[in-house]
Amino acid sequence: MPASSQSNFLYGAAVRTPALITDHPYQELVARYCDLVVPEGELKWASIQAKRGVFNFDKADAVVDFAKRHGIGVRGHTLAWYAALPAWTKDMASRQEAERVLEQHIRTVVGRYAGTIRSWDVVNEPFPDDPRSSHDLRKSVWLEQIGREYIPLAFRIAHETDPAARLFINEYDIAFAGSRFKSKRDALLGLVRELVNNKVPIHGVGIQAHINADRQIDSVGLQEFLHAISSLGLEVIVTELDVIDFSLPADIQLRDALVAAKAYEFLDVVCGVAAPPAVLTWGITDKYTWVPIYFTRADKLPNRPLPFDRNMRPKPLYSVIEYFRYRGRR
């Protein structure tokens, strides 16, 4: 159901093509609650261009077609990333070749969905976990072959291909207290300022918000970061919200309450400063989530990081999202 004009932001979620095709309750859940969807993996390089020069949009088209049928918007994820690359990208032998490959991919993908996908994570996770500065970028084939100029290049190509699309840089570990998280915020802010000063067509910053429940949120540091981004005239979108619960108690009622409280703490800061136009969770139901792949609980109980449980029932986390979505508007 599309957000009313009285809502503070659009709500959306990452979705998976197989479930959209075969799982009817999942289809109903997404259609009922999402204003936006983002393909979880269907627009990544390994899915789109597994063989060089051969583009396969079947899975991505399935997401877009579902969204169109239900009047839902679509975000694109992602155009330039260090991961999920097909093996053939390692064979690029020069900067010129890498630039041609990057340009062909972005023009083909963005061009196909121009006017339909209105928002893109152009550059995803450009920094290592503890960057020393905005020049300390994560190792990738793009950095190796093109240098740090791959970032403005990707934005400029995307903008030329679809001038109406909103273009974002997307990063994780922005919200927490501690020196390495401050380093990540400082590095990202420095890079964004550089892009703006160089008139690169960037419209905003995506905060992934994979929130570890056992980490402290740096409310002051996050506020300062958000104020700085807003002062540049850029938007902030929450792109991949979930709460990683592997360290939380087994009791479901208590665990769900703690997950919701952690999300409340985060969203209270973000919505209080940046007024995000959208908040997206990385998945919508605990039935389909990446979290147990990397954060399996010691007690072997299923993870519960998302707004709806495995039976598609709303949890306290969804109530928190709804609270901020309509706070002060009803």
N, C-alpha and C positions, 0 to 999 in steps of 0.2 A: 504494500500500500504506500503510495508516494507520500512524502512528508507534507503536512499541511503548511500553509503560508505562515502559520504561527509557530513553527518549530525553529529551534536555533540552528540545527544542522541536519543534513541528510545522514541516514544510517545505511551502511552497506556491509558487505562481507565478501571474502574470497570464496570462490566456488570451484567445484571440480566437475568436469564434463561427464565422467561415468555416472556419478550420482544424479546429475541433472537429467540423464537419459533413463536410468533404471530405477531410481528410488523415488516413488511417488510422494511419500510424506515429506521427503527432503525438498522436492520441487515445490510443494505447497508452502513449506516454511519459508523458502527464499522468496517466492512470489508474494507472500502475505506481508513480510516484514522488511524487505530490502528496497531502498530507493536506488541503490547502486550495487553493482557487482564488479568484482575484479577477477579475471581468470587466475587461479592459483599457480598454474604452471604452463598453461596452454599458449601463452604468448612469449615464453622464454625461447631463447635461440635453439636449444636442443630439440624443442618440440616443433618449432616453425621451420627451421632450416637444418635438419639433421644431415642432409647431403648438400654440399656446396652448390648454391645456385638453384636448388630445387626447394620451393616453398610449399609447405603443406598447412593449410589453414582449417582443416576439417574440425579439429577440436576447438579451436578458438571461435570459429563460425558458429559452432553449436552453442557456446555461451552467449554470443552476441544475438543469435536468433532467439534463444530463450528470453533474453532481456527485452528484445523488441516486442515479443508476443505479450509480455506482461507489463509493458510501459516502464521498464527499469533502465536507469542509466548504466554506462559501462566505463570503468577506468582501465587503462592499459599498464601492464607490468611485465617485462621491463625491457628497455632498448639497449642499454649498455651496462653490463654487469660482469664481474670477474668469474662468476660461476654459471653452471647450467649451459656451458658452451659445448658444441659438438667437437669431436676430436680433431676434425680437419682444420679448425682455426689455429691450431698449433703449427700448421705448415706454412702460415703466412711468413714471407721472407723479407719484407721491407715495409717501411712506413707508408710508402705510396700504395702498396697492395692492401695493407690493413685499413687505410683510409677509404679506399674504394669499396672494400667489403663492408665496412661499417656504414658507409653512405648508401650502398645498394640495399642493405637490410632495412635501415630505418626508412628510407623512401618507400620501399615496397610495403612494409608493415603499416606504417602510419598512413600512407596513401590509401591502402585498402579500406581503412576504417575512418577516413576523414569524414567529419560530420556525424559520425556515430560514436566513436570513442573520443570524448571531449577533454580528457585529462590523462596524462601519461607520467609514470615514473620513468623519466628519461635516463637518469644515471642512478644506479642502485648501489648502496654500500661502498662508497669510494674510499673509505678510510679503514686502516687496520684497527685493532682493538685499542691500542694505546698510541695514537699518533703524536709525534713531537711538534708538528705544525701543520698548517694547511697545505704544505708542500709534501708532506709525508703520506703518500697515497698507498692504498693497498696494491700489492703486486697483482698484475693481470696481463693478459695478452695485449690489451689495449695500451696499458701503461708502458709495457716493454717495447711495443712496436711504434706507437705514436707519441708517447710521452703524455704529460698531464694535459696537453692540448686536446686529448680525446674528449674531454668533458665539454668545453665550449663547442667543439665540433659537433658532438651529438645533439646538443640543444639547437644549434643553428640549423642543422639539417632537418630536425623534427619541425621546427617553426616554419622553415621554407616549404615543407611538404604540406602542413596543415596550420596556417597562420591563426586559426581560431582555437586551436587546442591549448589547454593550460598545461604547462610543463613544470615538472617538479624534480628535485633531487631528494632521494629517499635514504634514510640512515637509521640505524638502531643504536641502543645504549646511550640515549640522550638524556634520560630522566634521572639517573641514579646519582647518589652521593659517592664521592671518592675521586681521587686524583685522575685515574684513567678516564673516567666518565666526563670530568671537566675538560680533560684534554680533547676528548671527542667533540664536545660542544664547541670549544674554542676553535678547533681545526675546521669544523663544518661552517661555523660563522665566518671565519676568515675566507674560506673558499667562496661562500655565497656572496660576501662583500666584493670579492674580486670579480666575480661574474657580473654582478650588477654594475660595478664601476666600468667594466669593459663592454657594457651594453649587450651582454649576452641575453637572449630571450628566455629568461627564467621567471616563473610566476609564483613559485612557492617551495616550501620545504615539507617533505613528508616525514613524520615521526612514526617509526614503526611500532613502538610501544609493546614489544614483547616484554612484559613486566615480570621479572622474577620476584616471587612473593617474599623471598627472604632478603631482598635488597631494599635499602632505604631510598626513598625518593627525595632528591635534593630540590625541595620546593623553591628555595631562593634562587639557586643556580638555574633551574628550569625557567623560572619567571624572567630572570635577566636575559636568558637566551631568547625567549619568546618575544620579549619587548624589543630586543635588537633586531630580530627578523622582521617584526611588524614595522619597525622604524624604516626599514628598507623598502617598504611598500609591498611586501610579499605576504602571501597567504601561508597558513600552517594547516596541514591536514593530518589527522591521525589515520595512518594507513594500514596497520597490521596489529591491532590491539588483541591481546589475550593475556591471561595471567598464568604463569608457569607455576604449578602447584605441587611439584614433586616433593617439596620439603614440608608441606602442610599436613595437619593431622588427618587421620583416616576418616573420621566421622564426617559424613557427607554434609549434614546441616551446618556444622561448624566450618568445614572447609569452604563451602559455597559462600558463607558469610564473610570469611577472611578474603576470599578472591574478590568479592564485591567491594569490600572496604578498601582494598588496594587500588582497584580501578577508580573508586570514588576519589581517593587522594590524588591520583594522577589527573583525572578529568577536571577536578576542581581547579587545579592550577592552569591547565591548558584553556579551559573554557572561560576562566576568569581573566585571561590576558589576551588570547589570540582569537577568540570567537571562530573556531574552525568551521569552514563550510560543510565539512563531512567528517564523520568518524566511521572507520571501517574496522571490523574484526577479521582476524586471519582465520576464516572459517566461521560458521554460525552454530554448528552443533558439535558436541563432544564425540559424535559418531565418526566425524571426519576431521582429524587434526594432526598436525605435524609433531606436536609436543612429545608424545611418547617415543618417537624415534630417537630423540636426544635426551629426554628427561623422564625416563622410566622410573616409576616410584619403587622404592625398596620393598614396599609391602605388596607390590604387583597389582595394586588396585588401579582401575582405569583413571586416567587424568581427567580433570574437569575444568578446562581453561576457558570455555566459551559460553556465550549467553544462553544457549539452549542445551539440554541434556541429550543423551543418546536416543531418547524417545521423543525428541522434538518439543519438550516442555520447557517453558521459560524458567530461568533461574534468577537468583538475586542480581547477578551481573547484568542481566538485561534490564532489570528495574533501575539500576544505576544509570545505564545509558539513556533510558527513557526520562529519568529525572533531569539530566543535563540537557537532553534534547528539547524539553518543554519548560525548563525552569524559567519562571518569570513571564511565560507567554500565555498561560491559560487564564 
